[in-house]
Amino acid sequence: MCCTAATSRRSPCRYRLHRDLDDLAERLTPLRQDDPPVPDVPPQHARDARWVRPERVGEVAFTEWTRR
């Protein structure tokens, strides 16, 4: 992502974030499945989850919490 927080609705960072999320959704939609790919997922975590076959690899790094 291009920045950690987008304060303006017209921010280029906010546009980039939506574009990246749209791209991710397009790549993951064909991999969607009804059941979790791993056993024993707690119900509170599974309730709102959308499961995909584990065919993609990604790297995520936590940088900081942002305010709502």
C-alpha positions as CSV (number, residue, x, y, z in Angstrom):
1,M,0.0,0.0,0.0
2,C,1.2,3.5,-0.6
3,C,0.5,4.9,2.9
4,T,-0.6,3.9,6.4
5,A,-3.8,6.0,6.7
6,A,-6.0,7.8,4.2
7,T,-7.7,10.8,5.8
8,S,-9.4,12.1,2.7
9,R,-12.0,10.3,0.7
10,R,-10.3,11.5,-2.5
11,S,-6.9,10.4,-1.3
12,P,-4.7,8.7,-3.9
13,C,-3.9,6.1,-1.2
14,R,-7.6,5.4,-0.6
15,Y,-8.0,4.9,-4.4
16,R,-5.0,2.5,-4.5
17,L,-6.3,0.6,-1.5
18,H,-9.6,0.0,-3.3
19,R,-7.9,-0.9,-6.5
20,D,-5.7,-3.4,-4.7
21,L,-8.7,-4.9,-2.8
22,D,-10.6,-5.3,-6.1
23,D,-7.6,-7.0,-7.6
24,L,-7.3,-9.4,-4.7
25,A,-11.0,-10.2,-4.8
26,E,-10.8,-11.0,-8.5
27,R,-7.9,-13.4,-7.9
28,L,-9.5,-15.1,-4.9
29,T,-13.1,-15.5,-6.2
30,P,-12.3,-18.5,-8.4
31,L,-10.7,-20.2,-5.4
32,R,-13.8,-19.8,-3.1
33,Q,-15.1,-22.8,-1.3
34,D,-17.8,-23.4,1.4
35,D,-15.7,-25.1,4.0
36,P,-12.4,-24.1,5.8
37,P,-9.3,-25.6,4.3
38,V,-8.0,-26.5,7.8
39,P,-9.7,-28.5,10.6
40,D,-11.1,-27.2,13.9
41,V,-11.7,-23.5,13.1
42,P,-13.5,-21.9,16.1
43,P,-17.1,-20.9,15.3
44,Q,-16.5,-17.3,16.3
45,H,-13.8,-17.1,13.6
46,A,-15.6,-19.1,11.0
47,R,-18.9,-17.2,11.3
48,D,-18.1,-14.4,8.8
49,A,-15.2,-16.0,7.0
50,R,-15.0,-16.5,3.2
51,W,-12.9,-19.5,2.5
52,V,-10.6,-20.1,-0.4
53,R,-8.5,-23.0,-1.5
54,P,-4.9,-22.4,-0.3
55,E,-3.3,-21.9,-3.7
56,R,-1.9,-18.4,-3.3
57,V,0.9,-17.2,-1.1
58,G,1.1,-13.7,0.4
59,E,3.3,-11.9,2.9
60,V,1.7,-9.5,5.3
61,A,3.5,-7.3,7.8
62,F,1.9,-5.4,10.7
63,T,3.1,-1.8,11.0
64,E,0.7,-0.1,13.3
65,W,-2.8,0.2,14.6
66,T,-4.9,3.0,13.0
67,R,-7.7,5.0,14.4
68,R,-11.2,4.6,13.1
